[in-house]
Amino acid sequence: MAQGPRRRWLWWLTPAAAVGLGWLVWTFAGEPQAAPVSAAPPSAGARPAANTSSQQQAAASAAPFSAAGANARQMQLALWQQRLERAQSALDAYRSSTRYPHESRPASEHPDQMQPNQPVAEDHAFRMPGTTGSANGLQLKTTQERVFVQGSESVRFTVSLRDSDGKALPLRIVRAAAREVPPARTASLYPEVPLDFNDEGNAGDAAAADGVYSARLQPATQGFAGLLGQIRVQVFMQYRDLQGFTYFDIVYSGDAPASWQGGPREALEDGSLNFYLKADVREAGRYVVTGRIDDASGKPFALLTFNEEVQAGPQEFKLTLFGKLVRDAKPQFPLTLRDVDGFLLRPDAYPDRKLMPRLPGKLLASKEYPLASFADAEWSSEERDRYLSELSRDVTQAQTRIDQLATGP
């Protein structure tokens, strides 16, 4: 009779060992594995059949996942589905954002660069340096024509004081002057230059008695000829018994590293529209030239950039309007090239550029071109192809893991 209980104990041990082994595999493996569900034990008086072991192995191989195993598998599936969504989103975003080259971008991506010759306008609290808050809600409105100034260009500055209702208030300009801001631990070589901010309709002021006080600075003729650096205009003001202060900064380049020679020309080449500008380059180096494109209605369409190393001598700077950008946006022709500016980049130096003379306004209206004249292929480069390959690999890896988890081992 002792043989029966011993054999029943061995009969219970076999499925228990299988469950234990499955738990160990699920715990230590990198991904959850399926654990077979053990069969219910027989009644106390039952005797196992002679081929019990082979029947149990067959049943275990065909059994569904345990509740814990199925739950863990669903968690892994959800995780990889999230990874797939992120990988696909990254791939789509990169492909979309790089379908055009860096030097030919839609105007909508760079609205701050499409009107380079508009004055810079700002609002400030009316106060002195080192103080906080604004006196009785007074606001000082300022403008300056430009930040980067080259050669014989001049800059107009304005200040006006407004109350909380926007009404102009009278100001007294206590003192205004322009001075060089030299690099650290360097003495200035240029004396301070007084400036006349007035509201009398002269010396840079647009209209008399309108509450806007103006002054104009021409560095080349007002003491800063030959400077390559920063100039600061400081203005001290008074309203009744209140004191106020503001300042303006400009970056001045006296001598141009290159000058323009004649007007631009256009050429439809390799499915893109190129604009060429001739220049006499006196200093070799990396030049950055930027031009703006408007459609026939005057709406900003594209920002074109040249950024390459250039040798000294007669050169042509090429601004490329990429074919696919035209095919996708379908602008109305003719297109207008306007407001071109350029500079020689000065790495590891301040200021970081030497300015070329700006070319303001409309420079060239293009010919009429059928849309089919432009290439529809996306931009391609070694870097872009490499990134697309890596991002696509992430998508494929995630999809493969999802398929494995969905279909089972």
C-alpha positions in Angstrom: 0.0 0.0 0.0 3.0 2.3 0.4 3.6 2.3 -3.3 0.3 4.2 -4.1 1.0 7.4 -2.1 4.6 7.5 -3.4 3.5 7.3 -7.0 0.8 10.0 -6.3 3.4 12.3 -4.9 5.6 11.8 -8.0 2.6 12.4 -10.2 2.1 15.8 -8.5 5.8 16.7 -8.7 5.9 16.7 -12.5 3.5 19.6 -13.3 4.8 21.5 -10.3 8.3 21.3 -11.6 7.1 22.5 -15.0 5.4 25.5 -13.5 8.4 26.3 -11.4 10.7 26.1 -14.4 8.4 28.3 -16.5 8.4 31.0 -13.7 12.2 30.9 -13.6 12.4 31.4 -17.4 9.9 34.3 -17.3 11.7 36.0 -14.4 15.3 35.9 -15.8 14.6 36.2 -19.5 14.8 39.6 -21.3 11.1 39.3 -22.4 8.2 37.4 -20.7 7.7 33.8 -21.9 4.6 31.7 -22.0 4.0 29.5 -18.9 1.9 26.3 -19.4 -1.1 25.8 -17.2 -0.8 22.6 -15.1 -3.6 20.0 -15.3 -5.9 19.6 -12.3 -4.8 16.7 -10.0 -6.7 13.5 -10.1 -9.0 12.3 -7.3 -7.4 10.5 -4.4 -8.3 7.1 -5.5 -7.4 7.4 -9.2 -4.4 5.6 -10.6 -2.3 7.3 -13.3 -2.1 5.6 -16.6 1.2 4.1 -17.8 1.8 6.9 -20.4 1.1 9.8 -18.0 4.4 11.6 -18.7 4.1 11.7 -22.5 0.4 12.9 -22.2 1.4 15.7 -19.8 4.2 17.0 -22.1 1.8 17.1 -25.1 -0.8 18.9 -23.1 1.7 21.4 -21.7 3.0 22.2 -25.2 -0.5 23.0 -26.5 -1.8 24.8 -23.3 -2.6 28.6 -23.4 -0.5 31.1 -21.4 -1.1 31.4 -17.7 -3.0 34.5 -16.5 0.2 36.1 -15.3 2.1 35.2 -18.4 -0.6 36.6 -20.7 -0.8 39.8 -18.7 2.9 40.3 -18.9 2.9 39.7 -22.6 0.2 42.3 -23.1 2.2 44.8 -21.1 5.2 44.1 -23.3 3.0 44.4 -26.4 1.6 47.8 -25.3 5.2 49.0 -24.5 6.4 48.1 -28.0 3.4 49.7 -29.6 4.3 53.0 -27.9 7.8 52.6 -29.1 6.6 52.0 -32.6 4.5 55.2 -32.5 7.4 57.3 -31.3 9.8 55.8 -33.8 7.3 56.4 -36.7 6.6 59.9 -35.5 10.3 60.7 -35.4 10.9 59.3 -38.9 7.9 61.2 -40.4 8.9 64.5 -38.7 12.6 64.2 -39.8 11.6 63.3 -43.4 9.2 66.2 -43.6 11.5 68.8 -42.1 14.4 67.8 -44.4 12.7 67.4 -47.7 14.1 70.8 -48.7 17.8 71.7 -48.3 19.0 74.1 -45.6 19.7 76.9 -48.1 16.1 76.9 -49.5 13.4 77.1 -46.9 9.7 78.2 -46.8 9.2 81.7 -45.6 6.8 80.5 -42.9 9.7 78.8 -41.1 11.6 82.2 -40.7 9.1 85.0 -40.3 11.6 87.0 -38.2 14.1 87.1 -41.2 11.7 88.1 -44.0 11.7 91.8 -43.3 15.3 92.6 -42.4 15.0 96.4 -43.0 12.0 97.0 -40.7 12.9 99.0 -37.5 13.3 97.0 -34.3 10.5 98.2 -31.9 10.5 97.5 -28.1 8.6 98.5 -25.0 10.3 99.2 -21.7 9.3 100.2 -18.2 10.3 103.9 -17.6 12.9 103.6 -14.9 16.6 104.1 -14.0 19.2 101.2 -14.1 19.1 99.1 -11.0 15.5 99.8 -10.1 12.5 97.6 -10.6 8.9 98.2 -11.6 7.5 101.0 -13.7 6.5 104.4 -12.4 2.7 104.7 -12.5 2.4 102.4 -15.5 4.6 104.6 -17.8 5.9 102.8 -20.8 8.9 103.8 -22.9 8.6 102.8 -26.5 11.8 102.7 -28.6 12.8 101.9 -32.2 16.1 101.5 -34.1 16.3 101.1 -37.8 18.8 98.2 -37.7 21.3 96.4 -35.5 24.1 95.7 -38.1 25.5 98.8 -39.8 28.0 98.9 -42.6 30.1 101.6 -44.2 28.3 104.9 -44.7 24.9 103.6 -43.5 23.2 105.5 -40.7 20.8 104.4 -38.0 17.8 106.3 -36.7 16.8 105.9 -33.0 13.5 107.0 -31.4 12.1 107.2 -27.8 8.6 108.1 -26.7 6.8 108.0 -23.4 3.2 106.7 -23.1 0.8 106.5 -20.2 -1.4 103.5 -19.4 -3.9 104.8 -22.1 -1.2 105.0 -24.8 -1.2 108.9 -24.7 2.1 110.5 -25.6 3.8 112.4 -22.7 6.4 115.1 -22.9 10.0 114.1 -22.3 13.1 116.0 -21.5 16.3 114.4 -22.9 18.9 115.0 -20.1 21.8 113.4 -22.0 22.4 111.1 -25.0 25.7 109.9 -26.4 27.2 107.0 -28.4 30.4 105.2 -27.3 32.4 102.1 -28.3 31.9 98.9 -26.3 35.4 97.4 -26.5 36.1 93.7 -25.8 36.8 92.7 -22.2 40.1 94.0 -20.8 40.5 96.3 -23.8 40.5 100.1 -23.7 38.3 102.1 -26.1 40.1 103.9 -29.0 37.1 106.1 -29.8 35.8 109.1 -27.8 32.2 109.4 -26.7 30.0 111.2 -29.3 27.0 113.4 -28.1 23.7 112.8 -29.9 20.7 115.2 -30.3 17.4 113.5 -29.6 14.7 116.0 -30.5 11.0 116.3 -31.4 11.4 119.2 -33.8 11.2 117.5 -37.1 14.9 117.7 -38.0 18.3 115.9 -37.5 16.6 112.5 -37.8 13.2 113.4 -36.4 10.3 112.5 -38.7 7.6 114.8 -37.4 7.7 117.8 -35.0 5.7 117.8 -31.8 4.4 114.2 -32.1 5.9 113.0 -28.8 8.5 110.9 -30.6 12.1 112.0 -29.9 14.6 111.0 -32.6 18.3 111.0 -33.4 20.4 109.7 -36.2 23.9 108.2 -36.0 26.3 107.7 -39.0 29.3 106.0 -37.5 31.6 106.7 -40.5 31.2 110.5 -40.2 30.6 110.8 -36.4 33.8 109.5 -35.0 33.7 105.8 -35.6 35.3 105.4 -39.0 37.5 102.3 -39.2 35.7 100.6 -36.2 34.9 96.9 -36.4 32.9 96.4 -33.2 30.0 97.4 -31.0 28.6 100.9 -30.4 26.1 101.7 -27.6 23.8 104.7 -27.6 22.7 105.7 -24.0 19.8 108.0 -23.4 18.9 109.6 -20.0 15.5 111.2 -19.8 13.2 113.0 -17.3 9.4 113.2 -17.0 8.3 115.6 -14.3 10.3 114.5 -11.3 10.8 110.9 -12.6 14.1 109.7 -14.2 14.4 107.2 -17.0 17.1 105.5 -19.0 17.5 103.3 -22.1 20.2 102.2 -24.5 20.6 100.9 -28.1 23.3 98.6 -29.4 24.6 98.3 -33.0 27.4 96.3 -34.6 29.4 98.4 -37.0 31.7 97.3 -39.9 33.6 100.0 -41.5 35.4 98.3 -44.4 33.5 95.8 -46.5 35.3 92.4 -47.2 33.5 92.2 -50.6 31.4 94.5 -52.8 28.6 93.7 -55.3 29.2 94.0 -59.0 26.1 94.6 -61.1 22.7 93.1 -60.8 21.6 89.5 -60.3 20.7 87.0 -63.0 18.5 83.9 -63.0 18.8 80.4 -64.4 16.6 77.3 -64.3 19.1 74.5 -63.7 18.6 70.8 -62.7 14.9 71.5 -61.8 15.6 74.4 -59.5 15.7 78.2 -60.0 19.1 79.8 -59.2 19.8 83.5 -58.7 23.4 84.6 -59.2 24.9 87.7 -57.7 28.4 88.9 -58.8 30.8 90.2 -56.3 34.4 91.4 -56.0 35.8 89.5 -53.0 38.7 91.2 -51.3 39.0 88.8 -48.3 38.7 85.1 -48.7 36.7 83.0 -46.2 33.2 81.7 -45.5 30.5 84.0 -46.7 26.9 83.9 -45.7 24.5 85.6 -48.1 20.7 85.7 -47.6 17.9 86.7 -50.0 14.1 86.8 -49.8 11.6 85.6 -52.4 8.1 86.9 -52.8 5.4 85.5 -55.0 3.5 87.6 -57.6 1.1 88.9 -54.9 3.9 90.2 -52.8 3.5 87.4 -50.2 6.8 86.1 -48.7 7.5 82.7 -50.2 11.1 81.5 -49.4 14.3 82.4 -47.6 17.4 81.5 -49.7 20.9 81.3 -48.2 24.4 80.9 -49.6 27.0 79.5 -47.0 30.3 78.5 -48.5 34.0 79.1 -48.5 34.9 81.7 -51.2 38.3 82.7 -52.7 39.4 86.2 -53.3 38.7 87.7 -56.7 35.6 88.0 -58.9 32.9 85.5 -57.7 29.2 84.7 -58.0 27.1 83.9 -55.0 24.3 81.4 -55.9 21.0 81.5 -54.2 18.9 78.4 -55.0 15.1 78.1 -54.9 14.7 74.3 -54.6 12.5 72.7 -57.2 10.3 70.6 -54.8 9.6 73.7 -52.7 8.1 75.3 -55.8 6.2 72.1 -56.8 4.7 71.7 -53.3 3.7 75.3 -52.7 2.8 76.2 -56.3 3.5 80.0 -56.0 2.2 82.5 -58.5 4.9 83.7 -60.9 6.8 85.9 -61.4 8.8 85.5 -58.2 10.8 88.5 -56.9 14.2 88.4 -55.3 14.6 91.2 -52.7 16.5 92.4 -49.7 19.8 90.7 -50.0 22.5 91.0 -47.3 25.8 89.2 -46.7 28.8 89.0 -44.5 32.2 87.3 -44.0 32.1 85.0 -41.0 34.8 85.5 -38.4 35.0 82.3 -36.3 36.1 82.7 -32.7 36.1 86.5 -33.0 33.9 89.5 -31.9 32.1 90.7 -33.8 31.6 87.4 -35.6 31.1 89.0 -39.0 32.3 91.7 -41.4 29.3 93.1 -43.3 28.9 93.5 -47.1 26.8 96.4 -48.3 23.1 95.5 -48.1 21.0 95.4 -51.3 17.6 96.6 -50.1 14.3 96.4 -52.0 13.3 94.4 -55.1 16.3 93.2 -57.2 14.9 90.9 -59.8 11.5 89.7 -61.0 11.8 86.1 -62.5 10.4 84.9 -65.7 7.3 82.8 -66.0 8.0 79.1 -65.6 5.5 76.1 -65.9 5.3 74.1 -62.7 6.5 71.0 -64.5 9.8 72.7 -65.1 10.7 72.1 -61.5 12.0 68.8 -60.0 9.7 67.0 -57.6 12.4 64.9 -55.8 13.2 65.4 -52.2 16.6 66.8 -51.2 19.2 64.1 -50.6 22.5 64.1 -48.8 24.8 61.7 -47.1 23.7 63.0 -43.7 20.0 62.9 -44.4 20.2 59.4 -45.9 22.1 58.2 -42.8 19.5 59.6 -40.4 16.6 58.2 -42.4 18.2 54.8 -42.4 18.7 54.9 -38.6 15.2 56.1 -37.9 13.7 53.5 -40.3 15.7 50.8 -38.5 14.0 51.8 -35.2 10.6 51.5 -36.8 11.4 48.1 -38.3 12.8 46.8 -34.9 9.6 47.9 -33.1 7.3 46.4 -35.7 9.2 43.1 -35.7 8.9 42.8 -31.9 5.2 43.6 -32.0 4.6 40.8 -34.5 6.5 38.4 -32.3 4.5 39.3 -29.3 1.2 39.2 -31.1 1.7 35.7 -32.7 3.4 34.0 -29.8 6.5 31.8 -29.7 
